[in-house]
């Protein structure tokens, strides 16, 4: 089996003291020889001439695929560009502007994008990661419960998954969004404001959450475990799904393969992510410890239902201008494309 071949190679590389820089291409070469659609008798994938992929540091599968050059090996005739973004809203803005072919974000950015009439399709989903986001306060803060956020300055990236985390936290605390003073900042600016005491609380996700946790030991007021599923979705423009659905499926096969590498060889994967991102190895290990196995799958009815709850919450608060139905934007792969994605 492919997984067994992979495991044997991973274990032998570990015993030999090999780094993931060597392990990644070797492991992928073994897979490429046995698991590509052509080799498995599946439809041939004809990728576009160029492929532009947006990602964040938290997108573990994409980072491993990028660092292993898995797509460059699978699509040797395609020019592949990787563009890093600080958060999801910026990615979907680029996607709708025609600057990206694939993006990954949390649950909230697509709701805001759909309400604004942006062009996008939900094409895939990873399992929920509820432990990977949190509402933080300073260790010596007088804020003890979610209800204590009333009247306080709360930092968050507008339109991000942290936005919904805050909305749900306030609801659980018996408050409304109007009861706080939202301070809309990018993650980097929010951390600076949080550390100097310019804001009272901060809604954030990994790896920013893990990095801050290790650096200044904040107190966690609540995590997504009690507030939000924190789904991660993949998106593509409508035209791309219509012309290159097979390519999307092939990318998902590589992403799920990368996830298996992360699960089976956590130490080397963490080192590779740290080397690429500039994050400390301790930070990477911490945020990986909160990340469940995350193969990429077609968007499920459960994920769509959760997205509808997110959309309804924001519309109910008047934070998006019109009601939206996420199910209208879900891409449905063909049986052949599903087979490619699972190869």
Secondary structure as UniProt FT lines:
FT   HELIX           2..15
FT   TURN            16..17
FT   HELIX           20..35
FT   TURN            37..41
FT   STRAND          50..55
FT   TURN            57..58
FT   HELIX           60..68
FT   HELIX           70..74
FT   TURN            75..77
FT   STRAND          79..84
FT   HELIX           88..96
FT   TURN            97..98
FT   STRAND          102..105
FT   TURN            107..108
FT   HELIX           109..115
FT   TURN            116..117
FT   STRAND          121..126
FT   HELIX           130..132
FT   STRAND          133..137
FT   TURN            139..140
FT   HELIX           146..149
FT   TURN            150..151
FT   STRAND          153..156
FT   TURN            158..159
FT   HELIX           161..172
FT   TURN            173..174
FT   HELIX           177..179
FT   STRAND          181..184
FT   HELIX           187..195
FT   TURN            196..197
FT   STRAND          201..205
FT   TURN            206..207
FT   HELIX           208..216
FT   STRAND          219..223
FT   HELIX           224..226
FT   STRAND          232..236
FT   HELIX           238..243
FT   HELIX           245..264
FT   HELIX           266..277
FT   HELIX           281..289
FT   HELIX           301..316
FT   TURN            317..318
FT   HELIX           326..329
FT   HELIX           335..342
//
